[in-house]
């Protein structure tokens, strides 16, 4: 029962003026997993991460990271957390080497060899000035600075942004490598569903400041189903179907995308006397797009905080 | 062993299932023989750049089917496939695949005879699994 949770929030909320950026967030991230934090731009992902790290005060609610209250993170807790910011903040006047020397002071367990190795992968010269680096090189440097201490908890805010496909694959390889130590946890936000599909154990989906899914990747995939319902002639008008996200109407067929397709959904469809009902697989990207689309029910949440990776 | 698993993201098929499908196919057509060693969970995860839990999940499924066996300290090996599905269940799984092939073939204007010939040829090509040396 006493599962080791490295990030836990209860009712975490942050307003900017009258507008909530994150609303009533309940999140649990088990130790040792790779956790993908998803949502459209402006859905509140970065605000969440900034609150988790104590960089932004919550309006209400609470949170704990590695067992510490997020409102009072001591330096020894921060030294166990690696944080990659979205905007790759660096001092322009420093050289790459100086960045490493500076960062290493905050992390007693800094691994210089690992730092050099990642720099090498990105083709970064230690004597180069930060202000002369390209966007991709800055991203590579930030990644090296974040990974070099082999932090117990890695929080990456959209790490793939600005990376070319080769660099992105390097990032993925680094993340898979990090899972060698089973006590290491990675929490990352992303728009790259291919990356999420590769590395994530869990996904959480934030939609307009509200958490709408928090479950294993597999549960999410199984939870969003595509169903083809065929008829002799033109399909009848569709009654209210529980969990309906999208409908495509064809000459003699309805294609539905539903959340939690189950006996009740099938019964509702059978009542239309179709000739055939067939479930069809859906890619993660299509599932995600349907789930966050403008249409369909909005109140559905998958939640299984006690699940094992 | 001249055989590799390749996965693609963005597919309708989850990655763990791409792995199980490919191992099953390789075993069925003889690209993997009984006793062949498969990469460890960790090695395959790093090679494919996927979460090790995904590979572990695939291997668990294959082990449950009796296709592979994990031997402590030695690795993962292909073993003789026992029949784990009843005939009925097997047919339930096979039928949609056959329907798919026939549907595609009809859509491309293959004749019934052409399709039957192609099936025959493929079946003749198919390499049966080698028999175990000793009857278990």
Interface residues (C-beta under 8 A of the other chain):
Chain A: X34 X169 X172 X173 X176 X177 X179 X180 X193 X194 X195 X197 X198 X199 X200 X201 X218 X221 X280 X281 X282 X283 X284 X285 X309
Chain B: X9 X10 X11 X12 X13 X14 X15 X42 X45 X46 X49 X50 X51 X52 X53
